[in-house]
Amino acid sequence: MPTKPIISVVIETGTRALTDSISVEESVGRHLEEIRKFSKGPEVEVLFVGAQLPPNSLMQKNCRCLSLPQVGYYGWKNAGAKAARGKYIVFWDSDCRPGKGYLKKAVETLEKNRRLWGVTGISQYDGDTYLTRLNTVLSFGYLYQDEDFTTGHAALSHNVVIRKSKLPQEPFGPYSYRVGGDFHLTRMAARAGHPLKLVREMRIFHEDPSFSLSALLERHLRGIFEPQLFKPQGSRLEVMALAFRGVAGMTKGWIVKVFTYGKRMEFGTFDAILSLPVLMVYSLLDLFVVMVMVLYQPLLDKLITHHIGSKPGTPSPSPKLDPI
């Protein structure tokens, strides 16, 4: 019997609460199902980390819980990585479910190539409606195009497996909230000459935000306000100017994505044309929300704090994020 597990699976517990449409039982069950298929023994340990931990009745012998109510998304992942004892560390989210054979493929790939510091897979929203497919293209389309992450893209932190011995104790760096950690990890491996390998057989099914206004806006507003990370000392006026430019830039980017990424994702030209009115509705909705924030600044403060941990016009706890 091994003294240490081969794999440590770190599952943050906060993202499920964005919609609360996935029960705790379902979230835990579908993760443990894939883990049991890989091994029912001590080869795998599971760490649930966050503020809303599952009850003990759902736990197996190989499960541990770390209660960290005052820490954010990447803070939870870093804490899980520090506590992990496995040779490899898997990072999943509570609003996702792994595809069949995920762990087996990850371990096989890392065992076969000892130079790899980590692997990542492809993600898709969990469903088969038109809007689900469209939003998969918008959020994850780049994963279906590039073979590595040395060109400015980031491996998604709900779908990555790293070799513990090759990376710092806190692989997502100083980032504790909703942005920055994925780029930090991806950039660090690439600059060291060991870029994370994209393994298409590793698939994660992410909760579909298409029919949840809160989840959809959380995703959109994160992209709009992410440039604030580059200007932690920015005034409110500068933050709002960035936001309006972000809406325009995001709309343009969406159109480019559906006509380029879609071709490799069974989302053809006709589907792309049909998406144009949907994208316009998305843009108008985002613009309306940004305008509300202009009039009601406490809402802006709350959103910025949620994503980067500081209010507009105050120093950010996250350092400047430069491109890969």
SERO-4910 file (N, C-alpha, C, O; in steps of 0.05 Angstrom, whole numbers):
BEGIN
 pado doro    nc1    nc2    nc3   cac1   cac2   cac3    cc1    cc2    cc3    oc1    oc2    oc3
  Met    A     17    -24      0      0      0      0     18     25      0     35     27     17
  Pro    A     13     43    -18     30     67    -20     26     85      4      4     87     15
  Thr    A     48     98     13     46    116     36     33    143     28     22    157     45
  Lys    A     36    150      2     24    175     -7      7    169    -32     12    150    -47
  Pro    A    -14    184    -36    -31    180    -59    -17    188    -85      2    204    -84
  Ile    A    -25    177   -107    -14    184   -133    -26    211   -141    -13    229   -152
  Ile    A    -52    214   -136    -67    238   -145    -81    251   -121    -93    238   -105
  Ser    A    -79    277   -121    -95    293   -103   -115    310   -120   -106    325   -137
  Val    A   -141    306   -115   -161    322   -130   -171    344   -112   -182    340    -91
  Val    A   -166    369   -121   -174    393   -106   -200    404   -119   -200    411   -143
  Ile    A   -221    405   -103   -247    415   -113   -256    439    -97   -262    436    -73
  Glu    A   -256    463   -109   -266    486    -94   -297    484    -92   -309    471   -109
  Thr    A   -308    496    -72   -337    492    -67   -354    517    -71   -377    518    -64
  Gly    A   -342    538    -83   -356    563    -85   -372    568   -111   -393    580   -110
  Thr    A   -362    558   -133   -375    564   -159   -403    552   -161   -420    563   -175
  Arg    A   -408    530   -148   -434    518   -149   -455    537   -139   -478    537   -147
  Ala    A   -447    554   -120   -466    572   -107   -474    596   -124   -492    611   -117
  Leu    A   -461    599   -147   -468    621   -165   -497    619   -174   -511    639   -177
  Thr    A   -506    595   -180   -534    591   -188   -549    574   -167   -573    576   -165
  Asp    A   -535    557   -153   -546    538   -133   -566    519   -146   -583    507   -133
  Ser    A   -563    515   -172   -581    496   -187   -570    468   -186   -584    449   -192
  Ile    A   -544    465   -180   -532    438   -176   -531    433   -146   -518    448   -131
  Ser    A   -544    412   -138   -545    406   -109   -517    397   -100   -500    389   -116
  Val    A   -512    399    -74   -487    390    -62   -483    360    -68   -462    352    -75
  Glu    A   -505    345    -65   -503    316    -69   -495    310    -98   -479    292   -102
  Glu    A   -507    324   -117   -500    319   -145   -472    327   -151   -457    313   -164
  Ser    A   -464    350   -141   -437    360   -146   -416    340   -135   -397    333   -150
  Val    A   -419    332   -110   -400    313    -99   -401    286   -113   -380    274   -118
  Gly    A   -425    277   -118   -429    250   -129   -416    246   -156   -403    226   -161
  Arg    A   -418    266   -173   -408    262   -200   -377    265   -201   -364    254   -219
  His    A   -365    279   -182   -336    279   -180   -326    253   -169   -307    241   -179
  Leu    A   -339    243   -147   -330    218   -135   -334    194   -154   -319    175   -152
  Glu    A   -354    196   -172   -358    174   -191   -334    170   -209   -325    148   -213
  Glu    A   -324    192   -220   -300    190   -237   -276    181   -221   -259    166   -231
  Ile    A   -274    190   -196   -251    182   -179   -252    152   -173   -232    139   -174
  Arg    A   -276    142   -167   -279    113   -161   -272     96   -185   -262     74   -183
  Lys    A   -278    106   -209   -272     91   -233   -242     89   -238   -232     69   -249
  Phe    A   -228    109   -229   -198    108   -231   -186     90   -209   -169     74   -215
  Ser    A   -196     93   -185   -185     77   -163   -204     78   -139   -215    100   -132
  Lys    A   -208     56   -126   -224     55   -101   -206     53    -76   -216     51    -54
  Gly    A   -180     55    -81   -161     52    -59   -149     79    -51   -159    100    -58
  Pro    A   -127     77    -37   -114    102    -27    -97    117    -47    -83    136    -41
  Glu    A    -98    108    -73    -83    121    -93    -92    150    -99    -78    166   -111
  Val    A   -117    156    -90   -128    182    -95   -138    194    -69   -151    181    -53
  Glu    A   -131    219    -64   -143    234    -42   -159    257    -54   -152    268    -75
  Val    A   -181    265    -40   -198    286    -50   -200    308    -28   -204    303     -5
  Leu    A   -195    333    -37   -196    355    -19   -218    375    -28   -216    387    -50
  Phe    A   -238    378    -12   -259    399    -17   -250    424     -1   -246    423     23
  Val    A   -248    446    -16   -237    470     -3   -256    493     -8   -265    498    -31
  Gly    A   -263    508     12   -279    532      8   -296    540     33   -289    533     55
  Ala    A   -318    554     27   -334    564     48   -360    548     53   -371    549     74
  Gln    A   -368    533     32   -393    518     34   -386    488     30   -390    478      8
  Leu    A   -376    476     50   -366    448     48   -388    428     48   -409    432     61
  Pro    A   -384    405     35   -404    384     35   -406    371     63   -387    372     78
  Pro    A   -430    360     70   -432    347     96   -416    321     97   -410    309     77
  Asn    A   -409    313    121   -393    289    125   -407    264    114   -393    245    106
  Ser    A   -433    264    112   -448    241    102   -442    235     73   -446    212     64
  Leu    A   -431    254     58   -425    250     30   -396    243     26   -388    236      3
  Met    A   -380    243     47   -351    239     44   -344    209     44   -358    192     56
  Gln    A   -322    203     30   -310    176     31   -285    178     49   -278    199     58
  Lys    A   -273    154     53   -249    154     71   -226    170     60   -210    180     75
  Asn    A   -225    173     34   -203    188     22   -209    217     18   -194    231      4
  Cys    A   -230    228     31   -238    256     28   -230    272     52   -231    263     75
  Arg    A   -221    297     47   -216    316     68   -229    342     61   -233    348     38
  Cys    A   -235    358     81   -247    384     77   -231    406     90   -222    403    113
  Leu    A   -226    428     75   -212    451     86   -231    475     86   -239    484     65
  Ser    A   -238    484    110   -257    507    112   -242    533    111   -226    539    129
  Leu    A   -247    549     90   -233    575     86   -254    595     77   -254    603     54
  Pro    A   -271    604     95   -293    622     87   -284    649     77   -299    662     63
  Gln    A   -261    659     85   -252    686     78   -233    687     55   -222    708     49
  Val    A   -230    665     41   -211    663     19   -227    661     -7   -248    649     -8
  Gly    A   -216    672    -29   -229    671    -55   -222    647    -72   -209    628    -62
  Tyr    A   -231    647    -96   -229    625   -115   -201    613   -118   -196    590   -112
  Tyr    A   -181    630   -126   -154    620   -129   -141    615   -102   -122    599   -100
  Gly    A   -150    629    -82   -140    624    -55   -146    596    -46   -130    583    -33
  Trp    A   -171    587    -53   -178    560    -46   -161    539    -61   -153    519    -50
  Lys    A   -156    544    -87   -140    526   -102   -111    524    -92   -100    503    -91
  Asn    A   -100    548    -85    -73    548    -74    -72    533    -48    -53    518    -42
  Ala    A    -92    537    -31    -93    523     -5    -95    493     -9    -82    478      5
  Gly    A   -111    484    -28   -113    456    -34    -87    445    -44    -79    422    -37
  Ala    A    -73    460    -61    -47    451    -72    -27    448    -49    -11    429    -49
  Lys    A    -27    466    -30     -8    464     -8    -13    440     10      5    428     21
  Ala    A    -39    433     13    -46    411     30    -44    384     16    -44    363     29
  Ala    A    -43    384    -11    -43    359    -26    -18    343    -21      4    354    -19
  Arg    A    -21    317    -20      2    299    -16      9    283    -40     29    268    -41
  Gly    A     -8    284    -61     -4    268    -85     19    277   -103     29    299   -101
  Lys    A     27    259   -120     47    264   -140     36    284   -161     51    301   -171
  Tyr    A     11    281   -167     -3    298   -186    -26    312   -172    -39    300   -154
  Ile    A    -32    337   -179    -54    351   -167    -74    358   -189    -67    371   -210
  Val    A    -99    351   -185   -120    356   -204   -137    379   -193   -144    379   -169
  Phe    A   -144    398   -210   -161    420   -202   -188    419   -217   -189    423   -241
  Trp    A   -210    415   -202   -237    415   -212   -253    436   -197   -245    445   -176
  Asp    A   -276    444   -209   -294    462   -196   -320    448   -189   -328    428   -201
  Ser    A   -334    459   -169   -359    447   -159   -382    450   -179   -403    437   -175
  Asp    A   -380    468   -199   -401    470   -219   -394    455   -245   -406    461   -266
  Cys    A   -375    437   -243   -367    421   -266   -369    391   -260   -373    383   -238
  Arg    A   -367    376   -281   -365    347   -278   -345    336   -298   -344    345   -321
  Pro    A   -328    318   -290   -307    307   -308   -319    287   -327   -337    272   -320
  Gly    A   -308    286   -351   -316    265   -370   -303    238   -363   -285    237   -347
  Lys    A   -313    217   -375   -304    190   -369   -274    187   -376   -265    196   -398
  Gly    A   -259    175   -359   -231    169   -364   -213    193   -360   -189    191   -368
  Tyr    A   -222    215   -349   -206    239   -346   -180    233   -331   -158    239   -340
  Leu    A   -183    221   -307   -159    217   -290   -140    197   -302   -116    200   -301
  Lys    A   -151    176   -314   -134    155   -327   -117    167   -349    -93    162   -351
  Lys    A   -129    184   -366   -115    196   -388    -94    216   -378    -72    217   -388
  Ala    A   -101    231   -357    -82    251   -346    -57    237   -335    -34    245   -341
  Val    A    -61    216   -320    -38    202   -308    -22    188   -329      3    189   -328
  Glu    A    -35    175   -348    -20    162   -370     -2    182   -385     21    175   -391
  Thr    A    -13    205   -391      2    225   -405     26    235   -390     48    238   -401
  Leu    A     22    241   -364     44    251   -347     65    230   -341     89    236   -339
  Glu    A     56    205   -338     75    183   -334     92    177   -359    116    170   -357
  Lys    A     80    181   -382     94    175   -407    115    197   -413    136    190   -424
  Asn    A    109    221   -407    127    243   -413    134    258   -387    120    275   -377
  Arg    A    157    250   -375    165    261   -349    174    291   -351    176    304   -330
  Arg    A    177    301   -375    185    329   -378    161    348   -374    164    371   -370
  Leu    A    137    337   -377    113    353   -375    109    363   -346    111    347   -327
  Trp    A    103    388   -343     96    399   -317     66    397   -311     58    399   -288
  Gly    A     51    394   -332     22    392   -328      7    388   -354     18    392   -376
  Val    A    -18    381   -352    -35    377   -375    -62    391   -370    -70    395   -347
  Thr    A    -75    397   -391   -102    409   -389   -119    397   -411   -109    385   -430
  Gly    A   -146    400   -408   -164    388   -428   -182    408   -440   -178    432   -437
  Ile    A   -202    398   -455   -222    416   -466   -247    417   -449   -252    399   -434
  Ser    A   -261    439   -450   -285    443   -434   -308    450   -452   -305    461   -474
  Gln    A   -332    443   -443   -356    451   -457   -379    454   -437   -378    442   -415
  Tyr    A   -398    471   -444   -421    475   -426   -439    450   -428   -441    438   -449
  Asp    A   -450    443   -406   -465    417   -403   -493    420   -413   -511    428   -399
  Gly    A   -497    412   -438   -523    413   -451   -521    412   -481   -498    411   -492
  Asp    A   -543    412   -495   -542    409   -524   -560    429   -538   -566    426   -562
  Thr    A   -569    450   -524   -586    470   -537   -569    489   -555   -544    488   -553
  Tyr    A   -582    504   -572   -567    523   -589   -551    543   -572   -527    548   -578
  Leu    A   -563    554   -552   -550    574   -535   -526    561   -520   -505    574   -516
  Thr    A   -529    536   -512   -508    522   -498   -484    519   -517   -461    525   -509
  Arg    A   -489    511   -541   -468    508   -561   -455    534   -568   -430    536   -570
  Leu    A   -471    555   -570   -460    582   -576   -442    591   -554   -420    601   -559
  Asn    A   -451    589   -529   -435    598   -507   -409    581   -503   -389    591   -493
  Thr    A   -410    556   -511   -386    540   -510   -365    551   -530   -342    552   -523
  Val    A   -374    559   -553   -356    571   -573   -344    597   -561   -320    602   -563
  Leu    A   -361    614   -549   -352    640   -539   -332    637   -516   -313    651   -514
  Ser    A   -337    618   -498   -321    615   -474   -297    597   -478   -275    602   -468
  Phe    A   -300    575   -493   -280    554   -494   -270    548   -523   -255    529   -527
  Gly    A   -278    564   -542   -271    558   -570   -241    555   -575   -233    539   -591
  Tyr    A   -225    571   -561   -196    570   -566   -184    543   -559   -163    535   -570
  Leu    A   -197    529   -541   -186    503   -533   -188    482   -555   -173    463   -556
  Tyr    A   -205    487   -574   -209    469   -597   -192    476   -620   -193    463   -641
  Gln    A   -174    496   -617   -158    506   -640   -128    501   -635   -114    490   -652
  Asp    A   -118    510   -612    -89    510   -607    -80    484   -593    -95    471   -579
  Glu    A    -55    477   -599    -43    453   -587    -28    459   -561    -22    440   -546
  Asp    A    -22    484   -556     -9    490   -530    -18    518   -521    -37    529   -533
  Phe    A     -6    528   -500    -16    553   -489      7    573   -486     11    586   -466
  Thr    A     23    575   -508     45    593   -508     39    619   -524     56    635   -529
  Thr    A     14    622   -532      7    644   -551    -12    664   -538    -26    679   -552
  Gly    A    -13    665   -511    -30    685   -498    -55    674   -486    -69    688   -471
  His    A    -61    649   -490    -85    636   -478    -77    624   -451    -54    621   -445
  Ala    A    -98    617   -436    -93    606   -410   -107    579   -407   -129    575   -418
  Ala    A    -94    560   -394   -107    535   -387   -127    541   -365   -121    556   -347
  Leu    A   -151    530   -368   -172    536   -349   -168    521   -322   -161    498   -322
  Ser    A   -171    536   -301   -164    525   -274   -185    505   -264   -181    495   -242
  His    A   -207    501   -278   -225    479   -271   -219    454   -286   -233    434   -284
  Asn    A   -197    454   -301   -191    432   -320   -161    430   -324   -151    434   -346
  Val    A   -146    425   -302   -117    424   -305   -106    405   -284   -116    402   -262
  Val    A    -84    391   -292    -70    372   -275    -41    379   -275    -29    381   -297
  Ile    A    -28    382   -252      0    390   -251     17    369   -236      6    353   -221
  Arg    A     43    370   -242     62    354   -228     71    370   -204     85    390   -207
  Lys    A     64    361   -180     69    376   -156     98    384   -152    104    406   -142
  Ser    A    116    366   -158    144    371   -153    157    393   -170    178    403   -164
  Lys    A    143    400   -192    155    419   -211    145    448   -207    156    466   -219
  Leu    A    125    452   -190    113    478   -188    113    487   -159    114    471   -141
  Pro    A    111    513   -154    111    524   -127     87    513   -111     68    502   -122
  Gln    A     89    516    -84     67    508    -67     41    522    -74     20    510    -71
  Glu    A     43    546    -84     19    561    -92     21    565   -122     30    586   -132
  Pro    A     12    546   -138     16    546   -167      1    569   -181      7    576   -204
  Phe    A    -20    580   -168    -35    601   -180    -25    629   -171    -39    649   -175
  Gly    A     -2    629   -158     11    654   -151     -3    670   -130    -17    659   -113
  Pro    A      0    697   -131    -12    714   -110    -41    720   -114    -53    736   -100
  Tyr    A    -53    708   -135    -81    714   -141   -100    698   -123    -97    673   -120
  Ser    A   -119    711   -111   -137    698    -92   -166    699   -101   -183    685    -90
  Tyr    A   -172    715   -121   -200    719   -128   -207    706   -155   -199    684   -159
  Arg    A   -221    720   -172   -232    707   -196   -216    709   -221   -222    695   -241
  Val    A   -195    726   -221   -179    729   -246   -150    728   -239   -141    734   -217
  Gly    A   -134    720   -258   -105    721   -256    -91    695   -252    -69    690   -264
  Gly    A   -102    677   -236    -88    652   -229    -83    634   -252    -62    621   -254
  Asp    A   -102    632   -271    -98    613   -293    -76    623   -312    -60    606   -321
  Phe    A    -75    649   -317    -53    660   -333    -26    656   -319     -6    650   -332
  His    A    -26    660   -293     -1    658   -278     11    629   -281     34    626   -287
  Leu    A     -6    609   -276      3    582   -279     12    575   -307     34    563   -311
  Thr    A     -4    582   -327      3    576   -354     29    590   -363     46    578   -376
  Arg    A     31    615   -356     55    631   -363     80    620   -350    101    618   -362
  Met    A     78    612   -324    101    602   -310    112    577   -323    136    574   -326
  Ala    A     94    558   -330    103    533   -343    115    539   -370    135    527   -378
  Ala    A    103    557   -386    112    563   -413    140    576   -412    158    569   -427
  Arg    A    143    595   -394    169    609   -392    192    591   -382    215    596   -388
  Ala    A    185    570   -368    205    551   -358    212    531   -380    229    514   -376
  Gly    A    198    532   -403    204    513   -424    188    487   -422    194    468   -436
  His    A    168    487   -405    151    463   -401    121    471   -403    107    468   -384
  Pro    A    112    480   -426     85    489   -429     65    467   -424     70    443   -430
  Leu    A     42    474   -412     22    454   -406     12    442   -432      7    457   -452
  Lys    A      9    416   -433      0    402   -457    -30    400   -458    -43    392   -438
  Leu    A    -42    406   -481    -70    403   -485    -76    374   -493    -66    365   -513
  Val    A    -92    360   -477   -100    332   -482   -130    332   -488   -146    335   -469
  Arg    A   -137    328   -512   -165    330   -520   -183    308   -508   -207    312   -507
  Glu    A   -171    286   -500   -187    265   -488   -196    272   -459   -213    258   -448
  Met    A   -184    292   -448   -192    301   -421   -213    323   -425   -208    345   -435
  Arg    A   -237    316   -417   -260    335   -421   -274    341   -395   -279    323   -379
  Ile    A   -281    367   -392   -296    376   -369   -322    388   -379   -323    403   -398
  Phe    A   -344    380   -366   -371    391   -372   -377    412   -351   -380    405   -328
  His    A   -379    437   -359   -383    460   -342   -413    466   -340   -427    464   -360
  Glu    A   -423    475   -317   -451    483   -315   -457    504   -336   -442    523   -340
  Asp    A   -480    501   -349   -488    518   -371   -500    544   -360   -519    544   -345
  Pro    A   -487    567   -367   -498    593   -357   -519    605   -375   -530    627   -369
  Ser    A   -526    591   -397   -542    603   -418   -570    612   -408   -581    631   -418
  Phe    A   -580    598   -388   -608    604   -379   -608    614   -350   -628    613   -336
  Ser    A   -585    625   -341   -583    637   -315   -572    665   -318   -548    668   -326
  Leu    A   -588    685   -312   -579    712   -316   -555    718   -298   -536    732   -307
  Ser    A   -555    709   -273   -533    715   -255   -507    702   -265   -486    715   -264
  Ala    A   -508    677   -274   -484    663   -283   -474    676   -309   -450    679   -313
  Leu    A   -492    683   -327   -484    695   -352   -471    722   -348   -450    728   -360
  Leu    A   -483    738   -330   -471    765   -325   -444    762   -310   -426    777   -315
  Glu    A   -442    743   -292   -417    738   -278   -395    733   -298   -373    743   -295
  Arg    A   -401    716   -318   -381    710   -338   -375    734   -356   -351    739   -361
  His    A   -395    749   -364   -391    772   -382   -376    794   -367   -357    806   -378
  Leu    A   -385    801   -343   -374    824   -329   -345    818   -321   -329    837   -318
  Arg    A   -338    793   -316   -310    787   -310   -293    794   -334   -271    806   -330
  Gly    A   -302    788   -358   -286    795   -382   -285    825   -386   -264    836   -395
  Ile    A   -307    839   -380   -308    868   -384   -290    883   -365   -275    901   -373
  Phe    A   -290    875   -339   -275    889   -319   -247    878   -314   -232    889   -298
  Glu    A   -240    857   -328   -213    845   -324   -190    865   -329   -170    863   -315
  Pro    A   -193    883   -348   -171    903   -351   -165    919   -326   -143    930   -324
  Gln    A   -184    920   -307   -178    935   -282   -154    923   -268   -141    936   -252
  Leu    A   -149    897   -273   -126    884   -261   -100    898   -270    -80    897   -255
  Phe    A   -100    909   -293    -76    923   -303    -73    951   -291    -51    962   -292
  Lys    A    -94    962   -281    -93    989   -270   -105    989   -242   -126   1001   -237
  Pro    A    -91    977   -223   -102    976   -195   -106   1003   -182   -122   1005   -163
  Gln    A    -93   1024   -192    -96   1050   -180   -116   1067   -195   -118   1091   -189
  Gly    A   -130   1056   -214   -148   1071   -231   -171   1084   -216   -181   1073   -196
  Ser    A   -179   1108   -224   -202   1122   -213   -228   1109   -222   -228   1092   -240
  Arg    A   -250   1117   -209   -276   1107   -218   -281   1113   -247   -292   1097   -262
  Leu    A   -275   1138   -255   -280   1146   -282   -264   1128   -302   -274   1120   -323
  Glu    A   -239   1123   -295   -222   1106   -312   -233   1077   -313   -233   1065   -334
  Val    A   -243   1067   -290   -254   1040   -289   -279   1039   -308   -282   1019   -323
  Met    A   -296   1059   -307   -320   1058   -323   -314   1061   -353   -327   1049   -370
  Ala    A   -293   1077   -359   -285   1080   -387   -275   1053   -397   -281   1045   -420
  Leu    A   -260   1039   -381   -251   1012   -388   -274    994   -393   -274    977   -411
  Ala    A   -295    996   -376   -318    979   -378   -333    983   -404   -340    964   -417
  Phe    A   -338   1008   -411   -352   1013   -437   -335   1004   -460   -346    992   -479
  Arg    A   -309   1008   -460   -293    997   -481   -293    967   -481   -292    954   -502
  Gly    A   -294    956   -457   -295    927   -455   -320    915   -468   -318    894   -481
  Val    A   -343    928   -465   -368    918   -477   -365    918   -508   -371    898   -521
  Ala    A   -354    940   -519   -350    941   -548   -330    920   -557   -335    907   -578
  Gly    A   -308    918   -543   -288    898   -550   -297    870   -548   -291    853   -565
  Met    A   -313    864   -528   -323    837   -524   -343    829   -547   -342    807   -557
  Thr    A   -360    848   -554   -379    843   -576   -364    837   -602   -371    818   -616
  Lys    A   -344    853   -608   -328    847   -632   -314    820   -630   -314    805   -650
  Gly    A   -303    814   -607   -290    788   -603   -309    765   -607   -302    744   -618
  Trp    A   -334    767   -597   -354    746   -600   -358    740   -629   -359    717   -637
  Ile    A   -362    761   -645   -368    757   -673   -345    742   -687   -349    724   -703
  Val    A   -320    750   -681   -297    737   -692   -296    708   -684   -290    690   -700
  Lys    A   -302    702   -659   -301    675   -649   -321    656   -663   -314    634   -670
  Val    A   -346    665   -666   -366    647   -677   -359    641   -707   -366    619   -716
  Phe    A   -346    659   -721   -340    654   -749   -313    640   -752   -307    630   -774
  Thr    A   -296    639   -732   -270    626   -734   -270    600   -718   -265    578   -729
  Tyr    A   -274    602   -692   -273    578   -675   -296    558   -682   -292    534   -681
  Gly    A   -319    569   -689   -342    552   -694   -338    531   -715   -350    510   -714
  Lys    A   -321    537   -734   -317    518   -757   -306    491   -747   -311    471   -760
  Arg    A   -292    491   -726   -280    466   -716   -297    454   -693   -288    435   -680
  Met    A   -320    465   -688   -336    457   -666   -365    450   -674   -383    451   -657
  Glu    A   -369    442   -698   -395    436   -709   -415    459   -704   -438    455   -699
  Phe    A   -404    483   -707   -420    507   -705   -413    523   -730   -396    541   -730
  Gly    A   -427    517   -752   -420    527   -778   -429    555   -784   -437    570   -766
  Thr    A   -426    563   -809   -431    591   -817   -460    598   -812   -466    621   -803
  Phe    A   -479    580   -818   -507    586   -813   -513    590   -784   -527    609   -776
  Asp    A   -501    573   -767   -504    577   -738   -492    604   -729   -503    618   -712
  Ala    A   -469    611   -741   -456    636   -734   -474    660   -741   -476    679   -726
  Ile    A   -486    659   -765   -504    681   -773   -528    683   -754   -536    705   -747
  Leu    A   -539    660   -747   -562    660   -728   -554    672   -701   -572    681   -686
  Ser    A   -529    671   -694   -521    680   -668   -519    710   -666   -519    721   -644
  Leu    A   -519    724   -688   -515    753   -688   -536    768   -671   -528    785   -655
  Pro    A   -562    763   -675   -581    777   -658   -578    769   -628   -583    786   -611
  Val    A   -570    745   -622   -565    737   -594   -542    753   -583   -544    763   -560
  Leu    A   -521    756   -598   -498    771   -589   -505    800   -584   -495    813   -566
  Met    A   -523    811   -601   -531    839   -597   -547    842   -571   -544    862   -557
  Val    A   -564    822   -565   -579    823   -540   -560    821   -516   -563    836   -497
  Tyr    A   -540    804   -518   -520    801   -497   -506    828   -493   -502    837   -470
  Ser    A   -499    842   -515   -484    867   -513   -502    889   -500   -492    904   -483
  Leu    A   -527    890   -508   -545    910   -496   -550    905   -467   -551    923   -451
  Leu    A   -552    879   -459   -555    872   -431   -530    881   -415   -532    893   -394
  Asp    A   -506    875   -426   -482    883   -412   -480    913   -410   -472    924   -389
  Leu    A   -487    927   -431   -485    956   -431   -504    968   -410   -497    987   -396
  Phe    A   -528    956   -408   -548    966   -388   -537    962   -360   -539    980   -343
  Val    A   -525    939   -355   -514    934   -328   -491    953   -321   -489    963   -299
  Val    A   -474    958   -341   -452    977   -337   -463   1005   -331   -453   1019   -313
  Met    A   -484   1013   -345   -497   1039   -340   -509   1041   -312   -507   1062   -299
  Val    A   -521   1019   -303   -532   1018   -276   -509   1022   -255   -513   1036   -235
  Met    A   -486   1010   -261   -463   1013   -243   -453   1042   -242   -443   1051   -221
  Val    A   -456   1056   -264   -448   1085   -264   -466   1100   -245   -456   1118   -230
  Leu    A   -491   1093   -244   -510   1108   -227   -510   1098   -198   -516   1112   -179
  Tyr    A   -502   1072   -195   -502   1061   -168   -475   1048   -162   -471   1024   -167
  Gln    A   -457   1064   -153   -429   1056   -151   -424   1034   -130   -405   1019   -134
  Pro    A   -440   1031   -109   -435   1008    -91   -437    981   -105   -423    962    -98
  Leu    A   -453    979   -126   -455    955   -142   -429    950   -157   -419    927   -159
  Leu    A   -417    971   -167   -391    969   -181   -370    960   -161   -354    943   -167
  Asp    A   -370    972   -137   -351    964   -116   -353    935   -110   -333    921   -108
  Lys    A   -377    925   -108   -382    897   -101   -372    879   -122   -359    858   -117
  Leu    A   -376    886   -148   -368    869   -170   -338    868   -172   -326    846   -175
  Ile    A   -325    891   -171   -296    892   -173   -283    877   -150   -263    862   -154
  Thr    A   -293    880   -126   -283    866   -103   -285    836   -106   -267    821    -99
  His    A   -308    827   -117   -313    798   -122   -292    787   -140   -283    764   -136
  His    A   -284    802   -161   -266    791   -181   -237    795   -175   -221    777   -181
  Ile    A   -229    818   -163   -200    822   -159   -193    829   -130   -170    831   -123
  Gly    A   -213    832   -113   -208    835    -85   -203    863    -76   -194    867    -53
  Ser    A   -209    884    -92   -206    911    -83   -226    929    -97   -237    922   -118
  Lys    A   -233    952    -85   -251    971    -97   -237    988   -118   -213    991   -116
  Pro    A   -252    999   -137   -239   1017   -156   -225   1040   -142   -236   1051   -123
  Gly    A   -202   1048   -152   -188   1070   -141   -171   1063   -117   -158   1081   -105
  Thr    A   -170   1037   -109   -153   1029    -87   -133   1008    -97   -138    995   -117
  Pro    A   -111   1004    -83    -91    985    -93   -102    957    -94   -117    949    -76
  Ser    A    -96    943   -115   -106    915   -118    -87    896   -103    -62    899   -104
  Pro    A    -97    875    -89    -80    855    -77    -67    837    -97    -48    822    -91
  Ser    A    -76    838   -122    -65    822   -143    -46    839   -160    -53    861   -168
  Pro    A    -21    830   -166     -2    845   -181    -10    847   -210    -28    833   -220
  Lys    A      4    865   -224     -1    868   -253      3    842   -268     22    827   -263
  Leu    A    -16    836   -286    -15    811   -301     -6    817   -329    -21    827   -345
  Asp    A     19    811   -336     29    816   -363     25    792   -380     22    770   -370
  Pro    A     23    796   -407     17    773   -425     39    752   -425     62    757   -416
  Ile    A     32    728   -434     51    707   -436     72    714   -458     90    699   -463
***
